[in-house]
Amino acid sequence: DLYDPNALTLPAFPPELEARRGDGRFSDEELRGARQGYYAMVSEVDHHVGRILDHLDARGIAENTIVVFTSDHGEWLGEHLDYGKGYPGHDQVTRVPLLVRWPGGAGAGKCVSRVVEALDVLPTLLEAAAIQRPYELQGTSLLPDLRGEADSGPGCAITEMAAGEDHWKTLRMEGLRYVVESSGEEALFDLESDPQAYLDVAADPAYAGRLQEARLTLLQRLLARERPT
């Protein structure tokens, strides 16, 4: 009840998807209802995070505690005429909150726009707590970012799935999403001109250079996984 469904905005679909909507699936009423429910759940999580922070204050340990708030995935919420999460890992489902409170270690209000991965959270916490990281641990510590030092890490993120006959990887770079399937089929989305990723530009000659860059970056990331620490 915190949210009036009639006041919530709806996605702007391209014509070919707009034509597939109707009074049934993905109607305006359904989309607004999905958003109302989702925003309500976000508010509930926010309430209980507040309880945890209040408890840290009451215990007198807030200034000696690192707090990280993140999520494993997002939600299409009707974008691309879909709900939930999955292929090809659009920003709606892979771009998640990553908030860090590190008293004495990170200045308040700092925003880092570089692309990072969930894999980076664990090595960050280990380094902040002066715990030696296992040699096999993936990910890059984000402490330099939190301290306001030079950016560290590759500046891109991989989402992947291998289940049955479906194998795919997607690489999120600055302003780009590159997708490749085990069949060799590729897709490329220019998120600067097309933030919702509705137009695949992989076959556009104007993007040949950026497509090659994305392929090389993904290959380098995969090779780096095999490199001894």
Contacts in CASP RR format, 6 or more apart in sequence:
PFRMAT RR
TARGET T0000
AUTHOR 0000-0000-0000
METHOD contacts of the structure
MODEL  1
DLYDPNALTLPAFPPELEARRGDGRFSDEELRGARQGYYAMVSEVDHHVG
RILDHLDARGIAENTIVVFTSDHGEWLGEHLDYGKGYPGHDQVTRVPLLV
RWPGGAGAGKCVSRVVEALDVLPTLLEAAAIQRPYELQGTSLLPDLRGEA
DSGPGCAITEMAAGEDHWKTLRMEGLRYVVESSGEEALFDLESDPQAYLD
VAADPAYAGRLQEARLTLLQRLLARERPT
2 39 0 8 1.000
2 40 0 8 1.000
2 43 0 8 1.000
3 35 0 8 1.000
3 36 0 8 1.000
3 37 0 8 1.000
3 39 0 8 1.000
3 40 0 8 1.000
4 36 0 8 1.000
5 29 0 8 1.000
5 32 0 8 1.000
5 33 0 8 1.000
5 35 0 8 1.000
5 36 0 8 1.000
6 32 0 8 1.000
8 32 0 8 1.000
8 33 0 8 1.000
8 35 0 8 1.000
8 36 0 8 1.000
8 39 0 8 1.000
10 28 0 8 1.000
10 31 0 8 1.000
10 32 0 8 1.000
11 31 0 8 1.000
11 77 0 8 1.000
11 78 0 8 1.000
11 79 0 8 1.000
11 196 0 8 1.000
12 196 0 8 1.000
13 21 0 8 1.000
13 81 0 8 1.000
14 198 0 8 1.000
14 199 0 8 1.000
17 80 0 8 1.000
17 81 0 8 1.000
17 198 0 8 1.000
20 26 0 8 1.000
20 81 0 8 1.000
21 27 0 8 1.000
21 81 0 8 1.000
24 30 0 8 1.000
25 81 0 8 1.000
26 78 0 8 1.000
26 81 0 8 1.000
31 77 0 8 1.000
31 78 0 8 1.000
34 77 0 8 1.000
34 78 0 8 1.000
34 83 0 8 1.000
35 77 0 8 1.000
38 75 0 8 1.000
38 77 0 8 1.000
49 69 0 8 1.000
53 62 0 8 1.000
53 67 0 8 1.000
56 62 0 8 1.000
56 65 0 8 1.000
56 67 0 8 1.000
62 103 0 8 1.000
63 103 0 8 1.000
63 104 0 8 1.000
64 103 0 8 1.000
65 103 0 8 1.000
66 100 0 8 1.000
66 101 0 8 1.000
66 102 0 8 1.000
66 103 0 8 1.000
66 125 0 8 1.000
66 128 0 8 1.000
66 129 0 8 1.000
67 99 0 8 1.000
67 100 0 8 1.000
67 101 0 8 1.000
68 98 0 8 1.000
68 99 0 8 1.000
68 100 0 8 1.000
68 101 0 8 1.000
68 121 0 8 1.000
68 125 0 8 1.000
69 97 0 8 1.000
69 98 0 8 1.000
69 99 0 8 1.000
69 100 0 8 1.000
70 96 0 8 1.000
70 97 0 8 1.000
70 98 0 8 1.000
70 99 0 8 1.000
70 118 0 8 1.000
70 121 0 8 1.000
71 96 0 8 1.000
71 97 0 8 1.000
72 96 0 8 1.000
72 118 0 8 1.000
73 85 0 8 1.000
73 93 0 8 1.000
73 94 0 8 1.000
73 96 0 8 1.000
74 84 0 8 1.000
74 85 0 8 1.000
74 92 0 8 1.000
74 93 0 8 1.000
74 94 0 8 1.000
74 95 0 8 1.000
74 96 0 8 1.000
75 83 0 8 1.000
75 84 0 8 1.000
75 85 0 8 1.000
75 92 0 8 1.000
75 93 0 8 1.000
76 82 0 8 1.000
76 83 0 8 1.000
76 84 0 8 1.000
76 85 0 8 1.000
76 90 0 8 1.000
76 92 0 8 1.000
76 93 0 8 1.000
77 83 0 8 1.000
77 92 0 8 1.000
79 90 0 8 1.000
79 92 0 8 1.000
79 196 0 8 1.000
80 90 0 8 1.000
80 92 0 8 1.000
80 196 0 8 1.000
80 198 0 8 1.000
84 93 0 8 1.000
85 93 0 8 1.000
86 93 0 8 1.000
86 161 0 8 1.000
87 161 0 8 1.000
87 166 0 8 1.000
87 168 0 8 1.000
88 168 0 8 1.000
88 170 0 8 1.000
88 177 0 8 1.000
88 179 0 8 1.000
88 187 0 8 1.000
89 159 0 8 1.000
89 170 0 8 1.000
89 177 0 8 1.000
89 179 0 8 1.000
90 177 0 8 1.000
90 196 0 8 1.000
90 197 0 8 1.000
91 172 0 8 1.000
91 177 0 8 1.000
91 191 0 8 1.000
91 195 0 8 1.000
91 196 0 8 1.000
91 197 0 8 1.000
92 196 0 8 1.000
94 157 0 8 1.000
94 159 0 8 1.000
94 170 0 8 1.000
94 172 0 8 1.000
95 172 0 8 1.000
96 118 0 8 1.000
98 116 0 8 1.000
98 121 0 8 1.000
100 106 0 8 1.000
100 124 0 8 1.000
100 142 0 8 1.000
100 146 0 8 1.000
102 128 0 8 1.000
102 146 0 8 1.000
105 128 0 8 1.000
105 146 0 8 1.000
105 147 0 8 1.000
106 146 0 8 1.000
106 147 0 8 1.000
106 148 0 8 1.000
107 146 0 8 1.000
110 146 0 8 1.000
110 148 0 8 1.000
112 142 0 8 1.000
112 145 0 8 1.000
112 146 0 8 1.000
112 151 0 8 1.000
114 145 0 8 1.000
114 151 0 8 1.000
114 155 0 8 1.000
114 174 0 8 1.000
115 155 0 8 1.000
115 156 0 8 1.000
115 157 0 8 1.000
115 172 0 8 1.000
115 173 0 8 1.000
115 174 0 8 1.000
116 140 0 8 1.000
116 142 0 8 1.000
116 145 0 8 1.000
116 153 0 8 1.000
116 155 0 8 1.000
116 157 0 8 1.000
117 139 0 8 1.000
117 157 0 8 1.000
117 158 0 8 1.000
119 138 0 8 1.000
119 139 0 8 1.000
119 140 0 8 1.000
120 139 0 8 1.000
120 140 0 8 1.000
120 141 0 8 1.000
120 142 0 8 1.000
120 153 0 8 1.000
121 142 0 8 1.000
122 137 0 8 1.000
122 139 0 8 1.000
123 133 0 8 1.000
123 137 0 8 1.000
123 139 0 8 1.000
123 140 0 8 1.000
123 141 0 8 1.000
124 141 0 8 1.000
124 142 0 8 1.000
124 143 0 8 1.000
124 146 0 8 1.000
126 132 0 8 1.000
126 133 0 8 1.000
126 137 0 8 1.000
126 141 0 8 1.000
127 133 0 8 1.000
127 141 0 8 1.000
127 143 0 8 1.000
128 143 0 8 1.000
135 228 0 8 1.000
135 229 0 8 1.000
136 229 0 8 1.000
137 229 0 8 1.000
138 225 0 8 1.000
140 152 0 8 1.000
140 153 0 8 1.000
140 154 0 8 1.000
141 152 0 8 1.000
142 152 0 8 1.000
144 150 0 8 1.000
144 151 0 8 1.000
144 152 0 8 1.000
145 151 0 8 1.000
145 152 0 8 1.000
154 217 0 8 1.000
154 221 0 8 1.000
154 224 0 8 1.000
155 173 0 8 1.000
155 174 0 8 1.000
156 171 0 8 1.000
156 172 0 8 1.000
156 173 0 8 1.000
156 174 0 8 1.000
156 217 0 8 1.000
156 221 0 8 1.000
157 171 0 8 1.000
157 172 0 8 1.000
158 169 0 8 1.000
158 170 0 8 1.000
158 171 0 8 1.000
158 172 0 8 1.000
158 218 0 8 1.000
158 221 0 8 1.000
159 169 0 8 1.000
159 170 0 8 1.000
159 172 0 8 1.000
160 168 0 8 1.000
160 169 0 8 1.000
160 170 0 8 1.000
161 167 0 8 1.000
161 168 0 8 1.000
166 181 0 8 1.000
166 182 0 8 1.000
167 181 0 8 1.000
167 182 0 8 1.000
168 179 0 8 1.000
168 180 0 8 1.000
168 181 0 8 1.000
168 182 0 8 1.000
169 179 0 8 1.000
169 180 0 8 1.000
169 218 0 8 1.000
170 177 0 8 1.000
170 178 0 8 1.000
170 179 0 8 1.000
170 180 0 8 1.000
171 177 0 8 1.000
171 178 0 8 1.000
171 179 0 8 1.000
171 214 0 8 1.000
171 217 0 8 1.000
171 218 0 8 1.000
171 221 0 8 1.000
173 213 0 8 1.000
173 214 0 8 1.000
173 217 0 8 1.000
175 190 0 8 1.000
175 191 0 8 1.000
175 192 0 8 1.000
176 188 0 8 1.000
176 189 0 8 1.000
176 190 0 8 1.000
176 191 0 8 1.000
176 210 0 8 1.000
176 214 0 8 1.000
177 188 0 8 1.000
177 189 0 8 1.000
177 191 0 8 1.000
177 197 0 8 1.000
178 186 0 8 1.000
178 187 0 8 1.000
178 188 0 8 1.000
178 211 0 8 1.000
178 214 0 8 1.000
178 215 0 8 1.000
178 217 0 8 1.000
178 218 0 8 1.000
179 186 0 8 1.000
179 187 0 8 1.000
179 188 0 8 1.000
179 189 0 8 1.000
180 186 0 8 1.000
180 215 0 8 1.000
180 218 0 8 1.000
186 202 0 8 1.000
186 211 0 8 1.000
187 200 0 8 1.000
187 202 0 8 1.000
188 200 0 8 1.000
188 201 0 8 1.000
188 202 0 8 1.000
188 207 0 8 1.000
188 210 0 8 1.000
188 211 0 8 1.000
188 214 0 8 1.000
189 197 0 8 1.000
189 199 0 8 1.000
189 200 0 8 1.000
189 201 0 8 1.000
190 199 0 8 1.000
190 201 0 8 1.000
190 207 0 8 1.000
190 210 0 8 1.000
191 197 0 8 1.000
201 207 0 8 1.000
202 211 0 8 1.000
END
